[in-house]
Amino acid sequence: MEFLQLIVTKIHAYLKPEELAENNSEEELLTLIEYAGQLNWQFMNHLLSTQHEDHTRISVTNAQITIVMLSNKIQDYKKELSTIAISGNKKKSILAIYATLNNHFYQFYELLHTSYSCYFNFTEQMPIFSWKLRASEITANLNLFKQASTNHLHPLLWEGFQFPYEELLNSSELCTPNYAVTYYLQTILSLSMAQYEQSDDYAEEKIIDSLVLNNFNSPVFVEKLLIYYNNIYTANELIETQIICWKTLLQHFGRMLQHAHEVLYEQLPTINIQLSKGIEEIIKALELRVANEGNIDGVIPSIQTNLTLSQLAVMLRLMVESGVIQTNNNSEFFKTAVLLFRTRRATDITAGSLSTKYYNPNQTATTIIKDYLIMMLNNSKNLGE
């Protein structure tokens, strides 16, 4: 690892912007770039010289951390460079030096992951240069997939699928995503594109199954997927038939064995757990309708609102917190609410999705509800006149 330490030392010694602006030792800079260019084969020789697994793991982790640190240091130097009063040509030369080094670091970093992924520390943040290149590649492939599947992939499925990607791409450079999430999404996108190209009329079903198998456990995707199936099943007016459809779907997903170690968000429940919970809630709600003896048709009449799910959640929360609605059990309250209300965009909603929006109010939805409340206040002044 001596050569890595040497590069670290030389970067601190020779690459500060103010020193580069006055540096006449071109030989030192060329030597530094040469060392960076030798990273690949020197590191591989270093690892091949030992067969000890723990030693290899430590070496790969140290190299990964060092490259991230070097990348961040050069990024800091580039920011400092903008504050130094030097000629434009000199500034371009210095930026070219930084770009050359970053190119060597990128090649080394990618080779490191490709050759020793089993030792790679996925909790480490990605270097800025690696993240930019991957973000550019993801954006391009996402656009290609969208264009190819526009007429075949249901808008709800596309909306749920693309959400984690948009969230990833909107991440600030100061808080780059960790390698695991980026690598996972990049792999899933390539897999989905390949499956779609080889698919037939069952492209949607195959992509859904693939995402479930690979534990694409985005809550937004799960929510859109449940709405997608709900729109299909509610086309049948017989509630008993709807229940059978949901139970069949539950069994289908329950039989799927997810790939080991594959997951989008490690801190969240698996997609199977989220889907099972959502489907079971829907089945219970439908069975409650059938069992309702107070209604001749066995169906509880619902109230159509002009609100989205997020707006309905905000309105209900305000009514609970102001004491208009009294409840000692929010879980049961959510289950009752989804039976009583229909939102503007979805006929049926789940208690889980309503709960999420209730405890995490959307700013836009809050603003719209505020306007409704002001309108209601103004209308109340005319009552009784």
Contacts in CASP RR format, 6 or more apart in sequence:
PFRMAT RR
TARGET T0000
AUTHOR 0000-0000-0000
METHOD contacts of the structure
MODEL  1
MEFLQLIVTKIHAYLKPEELAENNSEEELLTLIEYAGQLNWQFMNHLLST
QHEDHTRISVTNAQITIVMLSNKIQDYKKELSTIAISGNKKKSILAIYAT
LNNHFYQFYELLHTSYSCYFNFTEQMPIFSWKLRASEITANLNLFKQAST
NHLHPLLWEGFQFPYEELLNSSELCTPNYAVTYYLQTILSLSMAQYEQSD
DYAEEKIIDSLVLNNFNSPVFVEKLLIYYNNIYTANELIETQIICWKTLL
QHFGRMLQHAHEVLYEQLPTINIQLSKGIEEIIKALELRVANEGNIDGVI
PSIQTNLTLSQLAVMLRLMVESGVIQTNNNSEFFKTAVLLFRTRRATDIT
AGSLSTKYYNPNQTATTIIKDYLIMMLNNSKNLGE
1 46 0 8 1.000
1 59 0 8 1.000
1 62 0 8 1.000
1 63 0 8 1.000
3 35 0 8 1.000
3 38 0 8 1.000
3 39 0 8 1.000
3 42 0 8 1.000
3 43 0 8 1.000
4 39 0 8 1.000
4 43 0 8 1.000
4 62 0 8 1.000
4 63 0 8 1.000
4 66 0 8 1.000
6 35 0 8 1.000
7 32 0 8 1.000
7 35 0 8 1.000
7 36 0 8 1.000
7 39 0 8 1.000
7 70 0 8 1.000
8 66 0 8 1.000
8 69 0 8 1.000
8 70 0 8 1.000
10 28 0 8 1.000
10 31 0 8 1.000
10 32 0 8 1.000
10 35 0 8 1.000
11 32 0 8 1.000
11 70 0 8 1.000
11 73 0 8 1.000
11 74 0 8 1.000
11 101 0 8 1.000
12 73 0 8 1.000
14 20 0 8 1.000
14 23 0 8 1.000
14 25 0 8 1.000
14 28 0 8 1.000
14 29 0 8 1.000
14 32 0 8 1.000
15 32 0 8 1.000
15 73 0 8 1.000
15 74 0 8 1.000
15 77 0 8 1.000
15 97 0 8 1.000
15 98 0 8 1.000
15 101 0 8 1.000
16 77 0 8 1.000
16 80 0 8 1.000
17 77 0 8 1.000
17 80 0 8 1.000
17 81 0 8 1.000
17 84 0 8 1.000
17 94 0 8 1.000
18 80 0 8 1.000
18 84 0 8 1.000
20 94 0 8 1.000
20 97 0 8 1.000
21 84 0 8 1.000
21 86 0 8 1.000
21 90 0 8 1.000
21 94 0 8 1.000
23 29 0 8 1.000
29 97 0 8 1.000
32 101 0 8 1.000
33 97 0 8 1.000
33 100 0 8 1.000
33 101 0 8 1.000
33 104 0 8 1.000
36 100 0 8 1.000
36 101 0 8 1.000
36 104 0 8 1.000
36 105 0 8 1.000
37 104 0 8 1.000
37 107 0 8 1.000
37 108 0 8 1.000
39 104 0 8 1.000
39 105 0 8 1.000
39 107 0 8 1.000
39 108 0 8 1.000
40 107 0 8 1.000
40 108 0 8 1.000
40 111 0 8 1.000
43 59 0 8 1.000
43 63 0 8 1.000
43 108 0 8 1.000
43 112 0 8 1.000
44 115 0 8 1.000
46 59 0 8 1.000
47 56 0 8 1.000
47 59 0 8 1.000
47 60 0 8 1.000
47 116 0 8 1.000
50 56 0 8 1.000
56 116 0 8 1.000
56 119 0 8 1.000
57 119 0 8 1.000
60 112 0 8 1.000
60 116 0 8 1.000
60 119 0 8 1.000
60 120 0 8 1.000
60 121 0 8 1.000
61 119 0 8 1.000
61 121 0 8 1.000
63 108 0 8 1.000
63 112 0 8 1.000
64 109 0 8 1.000
64 112 0 8 1.000
64 120 0 8 1.000
64 121 0 8 1.000
64 124 0 8 1.000
65 121 0 8 1.000
65 124 0 8 1.000
67 105 0 8 1.000
67 108 0 8 1.000
67 109 0 8 1.000
67 112 0 8 1.000
67 127 0 8 1.000
68 124 0 8 1.000
68 125 0 8 1.000
68 126 0 8 1.000
68 127 0 8 1.000
70 101 0 8 1.000
70 105 0 8 1.000
70 127 0 8 1.000
71 102 0 8 1.000
71 105 0 8 1.000
71 127 0 8 1.000
71 128 0 8 1.000
71 129 0 8 1.000
71 130 0 8 1.000
72 127 0 8 1.000
72 128 0 8 1.000
74 98 0 8 1.000
74 101 0 8 1.000
74 102 0 8 1.000
75 128 0 8 1.000
77 98 0 8 1.000
78 95 0 8 1.000
78 98 0 8 1.000
81 91 0 8 1.000
81 94 0 8 1.000
81 95 0 8 1.000
84 91 0 8 1.000
102 129 0 8 1.000
103 129 0 8 1.000
105 127 0 8 1.000
105 129 0 8 1.000
106 127 0 8 1.000
106 129 0 8 1.000
106 130 0 8 1.000
106 133 0 8 1.000
109 127 0 8 1.000
109 130 0 8 1.000
110 130 0 8 1.000
112 120 0 8 1.000
113 120 0 8 1.000
113 179 0 8 1.000
113 183 0 8 1.000
120 179 0 8 1.000
122 178 0 8 1.000
122 179 0 8 1.000
122 180 0 8 1.000
122 183 0 8 1.000
123 178 0 8 1.000
123 180 0 8 1.000
124 178 0 8 1.000
124 179 0 8 1.000
125 176 0 8 1.000
125 177 0 8 1.000
125 178 0 8 1.000
125 179 0 8 1.000
126 134 0 8 1.000
126 176 0 8 1.000
126 177 0 8 1.000
126 178 0 8 1.000
126 179 0 8 1.000
126 182 0 8 1.000
128 173 0 8 1.000
128 176 0 8 1.000
131 173 0 8 1.000
131 176 0 8 1.000
131 177 0 8 1.000
131 182 0 8 1.000
134 182 0 8 1.000
134 186 0 8 1.000
135 168 0 8 1.000
135 169 0 8 1.000
137 186 0 8 1.000
138 165 0 8 1.000
138 168 0 8 1.000
138 169 0 8 1.000
138 182 0 8 1.000
138 185 0 8 1.000
138 186 0 8 1.000
138 189 0 8 1.000
139 169 0 8 1.000
141 189 0 8 1.000
141 190 0 8 1.000
141 193 0 8 1.000
142 162 0 8 1.000
142 165 0 8 1.000
142 189 0 8 1.000
144 193 0 8 1.000
145 189 0 8 1.000
145 192 0 8 1.000
145 193 0 8 1.000
145 196 0 8 1.000
146 158 0 8 1.000
146 162 0 8 1.000
148 193 0 8 1.000
148 196 0 8 1.000
148 197 0 8 1.000
149 158 0 8 1.000
149 196 0 8 1.000
149 203 0 8 1.000
152 196 0 8 1.000
152 203 0 8 1.000
152 204 0 8 1.000
153 161 0 8 1.000
153 196 0 8 1.000
153 203 0 8 1.000
153 204 0 8 1.000
153 207 0 8 1.000
154 204 0 8 1.000
154 228 0 8 1.000
156 224 0 8 1.000
156 225 0 8 1.000
156 227 0 8 1.000
156 228 0 8 1.000
156 231 0 8 1.000
157 204 0 8 1.000
157 207 0 8 1.000
157 208 0 8 1.000
157 224 0 8 1.000
157 225 0 8 1.000
157 228 0 8 1.000
159 224 0 8 1.000
160 218 0 8 1.000
160 220 0 8 1.000
160 221 0 8 1.000
160 223 0 8 1.000
160 224 0 8 1.000
160 225 0 8 1.000
161 192 0 8 1.000
161 211 0 8 1.000
161 216 0 8 1.000
161 221 0 8 1.000
163 218 0 8 1.000
163 220 0 8 1.000
163 221 0 8 1.000
164 185 0 8 1.000
164 216 0 8 1.000
164 218 0 8 1.000
164 220 0 8 1.000
164 221 0 8 1.000
164 264 0 8 1.000
165 185 0 8 1.000
165 189 0 8 1.000
168 177 0 8 1.000
168 181 0 8 1.000
168 182 0 8 1.000
168 185 0 8 1.000
171 177 0 8 1.000
180 266 0 8 1.000
181 264 0 8 1.000
181 265 0 8 1.000
184 262 0 8 1.000
184 263 0 8 1.000
184 264 0 8 1.000
185 264 0 8 1.000
188 211 0 8 1.000
188 214 0 8 1.000
188 216 0 8 1.000
188 264 0 8 1.000
191 210 0 8 1.000
191 214 0 8 1.000
192 207 0 8 1.000
192 210 0 8 1.000
192 211 0 8 1.000
195 203 0 8 1.000
195 206 0 8 1.000
195 207 0 8 1.000
195 210 0 8 1.000
196 203 0 8 1.000
196 207 0 8 1.000
199 206 0 8 1.000
199 207 0 8 1.000
208 225 0 8 1.000
209 256 0 8 1.000
211 221 0 8 1.000
211 271 0 8 1.000
212 253 0 8 1.000
212 256 0 8 1.000
212 258 0 8 1.000
212 271 0 8 1.000
212 272 0 8 1.000
212 275 0 8 1.000
213 256 0 8 1.000
213 257 0 8 1.000
213 258 0 8 1.000
213 259 0 8 1.000
213 262 0 8 1.000
214 258 0 8 1.000
214 259 0 8 1.000
214 262 0 8 1.000
215 258 0 8 1.000
215 259 0 8 1.000
215 262 0 8 1.000
215 263 0 8 1.000
215 264 0 8 1.000
215 270 0 8 1.000
215 271 0 8 1.000
215 272 0 8 1.000
216 264 0 8 1.000
216 271 0 8 1.000
217 263 0 8 1.000
217 264 0 8 1.000
217 265 0 8 1.000
217 268 0 8 1.000
217 269 0 8 1.000
217 270 0 8 1.000
217 271 0 8 1.000
217 274 0 8 1.000
218 264 0 8 1.000
218 265 0 8 1.000
219 268 0 8 1.000
219 274 0 8 1.000
219 356 0 8 1.000
221 271 0 8 1.000
222 271 0 8 1.000
222 274 0 8 1.000
222 275 0 8 1.000
222 278 0 8 1.000
223 350 0 8 1.000
223 353 0 8 1.000
223 356 0 8 1.000
225 275 0 8 1.000
226 275 0 8 1.000
226 278 0 8 1.000
226 279 0 8 1.000
226 282 0 8 1.000
226 350 0 8 1.000
226 353 0 8 1.000
227 346 0 8 1.000
229 245 0 8 1.000
229 246 0 8 1.000
229 249 0 8 1.000
230 282 0 8 1.000
230 346 0 8 1.000
230 347 0 8 1.000
230 348 0 8 1.000
231 347 0 8 1.000
232 245 0 8 1.000
233 242 0 8 1.000
233 245 0 8 1.000
233 246 0 8 1.000
234 242 0 8 1.000
234 347 0 8 1.000
234 348 0 8 1.000
236 242 0 8 1.000
236 245 0 8 1.000
239 286 0 8 1.000
239 289 0 8 1.000
239 290 0 8 1.000
239 298 0 8 1.000
239 299 0 8 1.000
240 290 0 8 1.000
242 286 0 8 1.000
243 283 0 8 1.000
243 286 0 8 1.000
243 287 0 8 1.000
243 290 0 8 1.000
246 279 0 8 1.000
246 282 0 8 1.000
246 283 0 8 1.000
246 286 0 8 1.000
247 283 0 8 1.000
249 279 0 8 1.000
250 275 0 8 1.000
250 276 0 8 1.000
250 279 0 8 1.000
250 280 0 8 1.000
250 283 0 8 1.000
253 272 0 8 1.000
253 275 0 8 1.000
253 276 0 8 1.000
253 279 0 8 1.000
254 272 0 8 1.000
254 276 0 8 1.000
256 272 0 8 1.000
258 270 0 8 1.000
258 271 0 8 1.000
258 272 0 8 1.000
263 270 0 8 1.000
268 274 0 8 1.000
277 352 0 8 1.000
278 350 0 8 1.000
278 352 0 8 1.000
281 335 0 8 1.000
281 338 0 8 1.000
281 350 0 8 1.000
281 351 0 8 1.000
281 352 0 8 1.000
282 348 0 8 1.000
282 350 0 8 1.000
284 335 0 8 1.000
285 335 0 8 1.000
285 338 0 8 1.000
285 339 0 8 1.000
285 348 0 8 1.000
285 351 0 8 1.000
288 300 0 8 1.000
288 339 0 8 1.000
289 295 0 8 1.000
289 298 0 8 1.000
289 299 0 8 1.000
289 300 0 8 1.000
289 339 0 8 1.000
290 298 0 8 1.000
290 299 0 8 1.000
291 298 0 8 1.000
292 298 0 8 1.000
292 299 0 8 1.000
292 300 0 8 1.000
295 301 0 8 1.000
300 339 0 8 1.000
300 340 0 8 1.000
302 339 0 8 1.000
302 340 0 8 1.000
302 341 0 8 1.000
302 342 0 8 1.000
303 340 0 8 1.000
303 341 0 8 1.000
303 342 0 8 1.000
304 342 0 8 1.000
305 312 0 8 1.000
305 341 0 8 1.000
305 342 0 8 1.000
305 343 0 8 1.000
305 344 0 8 1.000
306 344 0 8 1.000
307 315 0 8 1.000
307 343 0 8 1.000
307 344 0 8 1.000
307 369 0 8 1.000
308 343 0 8 1.000
308 344 0 8 1.000
308 345 0 8 1.000
308 365 0 8 1.000
309 343 0 8 1.000
309 345 0 8 1.000
309 346 0 8 1.000
309 349 0 8 1.000
309 353 0 8 1.000
309 354 0 8 1.000
309 357 0 8 1.000
310 357 0 8 1.000
310 361 0 8 1.000
310 362 0 8 1.000
310 364 0 8 1.000
310 365 0 8 1.000
311 365 0 8 1.000
311 368 0 8 1.000
311 369 0 8 1.000
312 341 0 8 1.000
312 343 0 8 1.000
312 349 0 8 1.000
312 354 0 8 1.000
312 357 0 8 1.000
313 354 0 8 1.000
313 357 0 8 1.000
313 358 0 8 1.000
313 361 0 8 1.000
313 365 0 8 1.000
314 357 0 8 1.000
314 361 0 8 1.000
314 362 0 8 1.000
314 365 0 8 1.000
314 366 0 8 1.000
314 369 0 8 1.000
315 369 0 8 1.000
315 372 0 8 1.000
316 325 0 8 1.000
316 337 0 8 1.000
316 354 0 8 1.000
316 358 0 8 1.000
317 358 0 8 1.000
317 361 0 8 1.000
318 369 0 8 1.000
318 373 0 8 1.000
319 325 0 8 1.000
320 326 0 8 1.000
320 327 0 8 1.000
320 333 0 8 1.000
325 333 0 8 1.000
327 333 0 8 1.000
330 355 0 8 1.000
330 358 0 8 1.000
331 351 0 8 1.000
331 355 0 8 1.000
334 351 0 8 1.000
334 352 0 8 1.000
334 354 0 8 1.000
334 355 0 8 1.000
334 358 0 8 1.000
335 351 0 8 1.000
337 351 0 8 1.000
337 354 0 8 1.000
338 348 0 8 1.000
338 349 0 8 1.000
338 350 0 8 1.000
338 351 0 8 1.000
338 354 0 8 1.000
341 349 0 8 1.000
342 348 0 8 1.000
342 349 0 8 1.000
343 349 0 8 1.000
357 365 0 8 1.000
END
